[in-house]
Amino acid sequence: MKVRYTDTALAEIDEIISYIARDNPRAAADVAAAMEKTIASAARRPASAPVVYADDVRAKMVGRYQYRVFYAVRGDELLVRNVRSTRRRRPWEEQQWIAWVTQPSRMAA
């Protein structure tokens, strides 16, 4: 199965690896390799991870690290949508949180 990355996913991967590399280049290389391995595994067996959003977005943990790859299958392609720390909100949770925080009824209090 062919793998394609969204611009968001590429930016997130770059941010993660760059952040780790500032203090530990070896660890950054290990995390990058684990991400590649996880994505390759998802491409071989896309249904192996649970659906976590809508009807088609799946999430797979990156080895022993605190990162999760979010992807969807589009025909014969695996589309990597996001790569996030498990400590961060999921992309759709972030949007929901912003909407909740900015509700007019909350601002009046």
N, C-alpha and C positions, 0 to 999 in steps of 0.2 A: 504494500500500500504506500502510495506517495504521501510525503509529509509536507505540509505548508504551514507557515507561521503568520499570524497577524502582526502588524506593526507593533501593536501593544505588547504581544508576547515577546517579540524580539527586544523591545525596550526594557521590559521587566527582567529578562534574562541578563541583559547587559548591566542593568542596575545592580542586580544581585551579585553577579560575579565581580564587578568592579568594587563593590562595597567590601566583599570578603577579601579581595586581593590587596586592598590597602594595608591590611594587617597580616595576611597570611596567603601568599601566592599559591603555595602548595595546596592549601585547603580549597582555594577558589578553583584550582584545576580538578580537584576531586569532586567538588559539587557539580562543575560543568560536565564531567564525565558521567556522573550519576544521572544528571538531567538527560543527557544523550541516550543513555541506556534505558531510562524510563520511557522516553518518547519512542525509541525503537521497539520496545516491548509492547507499547500501546498500538503501534502500527501493525505489529504481527497479530495481536489479539485485541482488537479495539473494544470488544464487549466484556473484557476482563475487569474493567473498573465500573463502579456503580454510577448510575445517572444521578446527578446532584442538582440539576437545574433544568427547567423546561422539560422537554421530552427527549433531548439529545445531548446535553452537555454532561460529560463524564469527568471524573477527577481521579487521578492516580498519584499516590505518594511517591516522592523521589527518594528511593532507597531508605537510608537511615536518617535522612536530613529533614529539616522542618519545612520542606517545600512541597507544593502540590501542583501538578500540571492539569489544566482544564482543557479539554478538547472535545471536538465533535467530529462525526464522520459525515462527509459530504461526497456521496458517490464512492469513487475509489480513492478518495483523499482523506487523510487525517488532518484536520485543521486544529493547530495548537492555538487556542484563544488567549490563554493567560498562564503565567507561571507565578505563583504567589507563595509567600510565607504562610504557614498555617496560623501564624499569630495575627495576620491581617484579615480584615473582612473579605469575604468573597466579593467579586465585582458587583453582583446584583445586590448584595447586602449593603455595600457602600452607597449605592443610589437610594435604597430604601431608608438608610440612616439619615442621609442628607435631607430627604423629603420630610422625614419625621421631625428632625431638629428645626427645620425652617417653617413648620406649620404656623400660620398666624395665631392660632390659639395658644401655642407654646410661647410665642414671643410676647404676648400680652401679659403673661404671668410675672 
